[in-house]
């Protein structure tokens, strides 16, 4: 993925990078490497050193909590509104969760060393990193209440809308097995919910591909958590989220 440029300098879709002043974008672009990521690619393992920070341009990553018995559930998702590995700014070298790429896409990545150097220097980049971390904290906090209080169908609709917003298209690759892992339920439960959403005309599902047919209808099914997270992320990071 070549770096797009214009008269205003390097052009990014990622909101941490896109809203920087031109001089900062030019400087930081020199430390970025373009990568194409397949679904299932693991970006970080629990308690393992973070070697890179990823700034998604397209696609979505999931932050996954892993229990002692091996059960998993998604704690949050990251797309072009933020970045993966931003906790390095907080002084930690690792994280307790796994981060896995869930929808194929592209990203720019920066070495941990380069990221620390840039993020520790007061200025626009540091400010954007702080706001992105705050946006993620809002999402994680809302997810706790959502997973505890809201029915599976509402949570599934929220998850599909969040993924769609980040990939910026109505159709994307997604297996029911992966969706079940992200929602922390067994696959038969996901099959029933997906079937219900399809009967309502909100989505279609075939051969590992989800298509959102009625976004307004899907928003009607989703719980309030989708709008809370969406609106706060837009406030912090800008409208293109």
Buried (B, 14 or more C-beta within 10 A) or exposed (E): EEEEEEEEBBEBBBBBBBBBEEEBBEBBBEBBEEBEBEBEBEBBBEEEEBBBBBBBBBBBBBBBBBEEEEEBBBBBBBBBBBBBBBBBBEEEEBBEBBBBBBBBBBBBBBBBEBBBEBBEEEEBBBEBBBBBBBBBEBBEEBBEEBBEEBEBBBBBBBBBBBBBBBBBEEBBBBBBEBBBBBBBBEBEBBBEBBEBBBEBEBBBBEEEEBBBBBBEBBBEBBBEBBEBBBEBBBEBBBEBB
